[in-house]
Amino acid sequence: MSTIAIGLLGVIVMLVLMALRMHIGFTMAVVGFVGIYIITGDWYIAFHSLGTVPYSSVATFLLIAVPLFTLMGRFAYHSGISADLYATASTWMRHLPGGLAVATVGACAMFSAVSGSSLAAAASMGAIAVPEMLRHKIDPRLATGVVAAGGTLGIMIPPSLGFIIYGLIAEESIGTLLIAGILPGIILAGSFMVVAMIWATLSPAMATRQAAATWGERFRSLGGVWGILVLFGLVMGGIYGGFMTPTEAAAIGAAGSLLLLVLRKGWSLPEISESLRETTAITAMIFMILIGAHVFNVFLALSRLPTSITDFVIALEISPIMILLVIFAGYVVLGCFLDTLAMIVLTVPILLPAIQAMGYDPIWFGVMIVMVMEMGLITPPVGMIVYVIKGVVPAVELRDIFVGVWPFVAAQVAILMLFLFWPDITLWLPGLMRD
Amino acid sequence: MRFTNWLIRALDKASKFGTLVGAALCFAMMAVLTIDVILRATFNTAIYGAIELAVFALVLMAFFAQAEAFTAGRHITVDFFIQRAPAPVKTVIEFVTLTISLGIMVLMSIATMLSGLETIEEGEISFTLQLPVGYFKLAAGVGLILLTLAMLRRWLGLLVGARDGSGPPR
């Protein structure tokens, strides 16, 4: 059997084991180990890679950004800032058609600026915004759909764990990726707001309009969120200006977020301790996937499967856009079953060489796949965010939440097409940074 | 039986202690790097070996927390395909996949420990602080052994549950 066939078989076995609910990190390690042994025929090489990979996968300065950005988000979550973010966004936007739904997107975007997790954004905003919207007689489909869509901004707007992991796997600058996510994240948030406004305008009964706040009220409301805005500016400004590495920016972000928690709740030891414990558990989970991925990548490299896929794709007489569309469709399907981070570590080593061979920028591709994976978080049959929102507001039917997200998924597809045919939008900010 | 219970309790305590150590190291990492950045920005000086300290803290944190992350069900799985399967089928599948996972973790733990011992013998030290790298590799191996024991506990629980009909452990 050729090495390429072994590589392909390895991928199939891995998918089968994953479908059988085997932990993703362990699955990749098992398949990688067995694959290395089969290809090299040397037990010692396979065993040796199991001994060296775990430590070398973790002992990297860049990886410190993972726990520290996670910690930043956990401190922000426990500080209870979500309620203030929602109140501020609502004061500024409630007079618009579907105003409270529009405000929810704004609040989600602001929360995403300190949290790299879509599920955290959806859970914290869902608990605050959905009951408030339902109290103001906004249709449950719009109320839940908008929170689900807004939640997906968590992984798009930096600091995003998705970009950090992609950067590590693709060996691209994490700082550049984080900066590249800003503009697409803002455009996406804007598109969700437009969808909510159009929906409310077409069906006025679904979202009653609220009275506008005075300018005085609006500026006073900023008092509750200045900390988040300053923190985001400090972290992203530090990376953009080259004053800090992403890891250092993550440390400053986590410390600033802790300061916000202390200012709001005092030295609340249970919440600080809970944030640290959650961060430790999330880090352990992510790193086990990374360790497995590194063992698997040794196997992939030995099998030459990525090179063969690249040669195959280049030989195809199909437009690169078509190939990309097929890849993105595959990601949407995978996103229905797999976690975002797992998808990145599984697919990027296989696909990225082909993408680069077609002439696409790896930073652009990173932004695109994170965006496509977002869709998987809110589309059936799994749609993890939808289940999170169902858990937060059990009174709303699951079917209604799924119905509610479709207009926002359509907006995501439209924006994806915009970035596909006009990649300069995603590369504009990183371009300024490189200059 | 008394010994088994003692062993399980000891393992639980070790897992929880590992997470506690990880949480403390996470805080330390944040503090060291923040102070380092502030010192550089304001006094043009830095903490000697801050980066190395943070990296070693990350290694200890990541590996010591593995056992608790497994016990708490934090590791990512794909639930969709077998979520509607009958409970006994699920148990059998879990037993099979856990056996495979256990096998790889036993090998990984041993290989990492051996790699650590080898590095100690070679006398490899870190660049700035000149700390012996091998001991951190050994610590990583200890973390993996704790994870393996947590998996073994679950595996035995499945086996006992299947034998006496009490079902899988929660």
Chai-1 contact restraints between the chains, C-beta under 6 A:
chainA,res_idxA,chainB,res_idxB,connection_type,confidence,min_distance_angstrom,max_distance_angstrom,comment,restraint_id
A,M18,B,V78,contact,1.0,0.0,6.0,A-B,restraint_1
A,A19,B,V78,contact,1.0,0.0,6.0,A-B,restraint_2
A,A19,B,F81,contact,1.0,0.0,6.0,A-B,restraint_3
A,L20,B,I93,contact,1.0,0.0,6.0,A-B,restraint_4
A,L20,B,T97,contact,1.0,0.0,6.0,A-B,restraint_5
A,R21,B,T77,contact,1.0,0.0,6.0,A-B,restraint_6
A,R21,B,I82,contact,1.0,0.0,6.0,A-B,restraint_7
A,M22,B,T97,contact,1.0,0.0,6.0,A-B,restraint_8
A,H23,B,H75,contact,1.0,0.0,6.0,A-B,restraint_9
A,H23,B,T77,contact,1.0,0.0,6.0,A-B,restraint_10
A,I24,B,I76,contact,1.0,0.0,6.0,A-B,restraint_11
A,F26,B,S101,contact,1.0,0.0,6.0,A-B,restraint_12
A,A29,B,I104,contact,1.0,0.0,6.0,A-B,restraint_13
A,V30,B,I100,contact,1.0,0.0,6.0,A-B,restraint_14
A,V30,B,I104,contact,1.0,0.0,6.0,A-B,restraint_15
A,F47,B,A111,contact,1.0,0.0,6.0,A-B,restraint_16
A,L50,B,L107,contact,1.0,0.0,6.0,A-B,restraint_17
A,L50,B,M108,contact,1.0,0.0,6.0,A-B,restraint_18
A,L50,B,A111,contact,1.0,0.0,6.0,A-B,restraint_19
A,G51,B,A111,contact,1.0,0.0,6.0,A-B,restraint_20
A,G51,B,T112,contact,1.0,0.0,6.0,A-B,restraint_21
A,G51,B,L114,contact,1.0,0.0,6.0,A-B,restraint_22
A,G51,B,S115,contact,1.0,0.0,6.0,A-B,restraint_23
A,T52,B,S115,contact,1.0,0.0,6.0,A-B,restraint_24
A,P54,B,T112,contact,1.0,0.0,6.0,A-B,restraint_25
A,P54,B,A140,contact,1.0,0.0,6.0,A-B,restraint_26
A,Y55,B,K137,contact,1.0,0.0,6.0,A-B,restraint_27
A,Y55,B,A140,contact,1.0,0.0,6.0,A-B,restraint_28
A,V58,B,V59,contact,1.0,0.0,6.0,A-B,restraint_29
A,V58,B,A62,contact,1.0,0.0,6.0,A-B,restraint_30
A,A59,B,V55,contact,1.0,0.0,6.0,A-B,restraint_31
A,A59,B,V59,contact,1.0,0.0,6.0,A-B,restraint_32
A,F61,B,I51,contact,1.0,0.0,6.0,A-B,restraint_33
A,F61,B,V55,contact,1.0,0.0,6.0,A-B,restraint_34
A,I64,B,A54,contact,1.0,0.0,6.0,A-B,restraint_35
A,I64,B,L58,contact,1.0,0.0,6.0,A-B,restraint_36
A,P67,B,C26,contact,1.0,0.0,6.0,A-B,restraint_37
A,L68,B,M30,contact,1.0,0.0,6.0,A-B,restraint_38
A,E248,B,L33,contact,1.0,0.0,6.0,A-B,restraint_39
A,E248,B,V37,contact,1.0,0.0,6.0,A-B,restraint_40
A,A251,B,M30,contact,1.0,0.0,6.0,A-B,restraint_41
A,A251,B,L33,contact,1.0,0.0,6.0,A-B,restraint_42
A,A251,B,T34,contact,1.0,0.0,6.0,A-B,restraint_43
A,I252,B,T34,contact,1.0,0.0,6.0,A-B,restraint_44
A,I252,B,V37,contact,1.0,0.0,6.0,A-B,restraint_45
A,A254,B,M30,contact,1.0,0.0,6.0,A-B,restraint_46
A,A255,B,M30,contact,1.0,0.0,6.0,A-B,restraint_47
A,A255,B,T34,contact,1.0,0.0,6.0,A-B,restraint_48
A,L276,B,A23,contact,1.0,0.0,6.0,A-B,restraint_49
A,L276,B,C26,contact,1.0,0.0,6.0,A-B,restraint_50
A,L276,B,F27,contact,1.0,0.0,6.0,A-B,restraint_51
A,R277,B,A23,contact,1.0,0.0,6.0,A-B,restraint_52
A,T279,B,C26,contact,1.0,0.0,6.0,A-B,restraint_53
A,T280,B,T19,contact,1.0,0.0,6.0,A-B,restraint_54
A,T280,B,G22,contact,1.0,0.0,6.0,A-B,restraint_55
A,T280,B,A23,contact,1.0,0.0,6.0,A-B,restraint_56
A,T280,B,C26,contact,1.0,0.0,6.0,A-B,restraint_57
A,T280,B,A65,contact,1.0,0.0,6.0,A-B,restraint_58
A,A281,B,A69,contact,1.0,0.0,6.0,A-B,restraint_59
A,A281,B,R74,contact,1.0,0.0,6.0,A-B,restraint_60
A,T283,B,A62,contact,1.0,0.0,6.0,A-B,restraint_61
A,A284,B,A65,contact,1.0,0.0,6.0,A-B,restraint_62
A,A284,B,Q66,contact,1.0,0.0,6.0,A-B,restraint_63
A,A284,B,A69,contact,1.0,0.0,6.0,A-B,restraint_64
A,M285,B,A69,contact,1.0,0.0,6.0,A-B,restraint_65
A,M285,B,R74,contact,1.0,0.0,6.0,A-B,restraint_66
A,M285,B,H75,contact,1.0,0.0,6.0,A-B,restraint_67
A,F287,B,A62,contact,1.0,0.0,6.0,A-B,restraint_68
A,F337,B,V78,contact,1.0,0.0,6.0,A-B,restraint_69
A,F337,B,F80,contact,1.0,0.0,6.0,A-B,restraint_70
A,D339,B,I76,contact,1.0,0.0,6.0,A-B,restraint_71
A,A342,B,I76,contact,1.0,0.0,6.0,A-B,restraint_72
A,V382,B,F80,contact,1.0,0.0,6.0,A-B,restraint_73
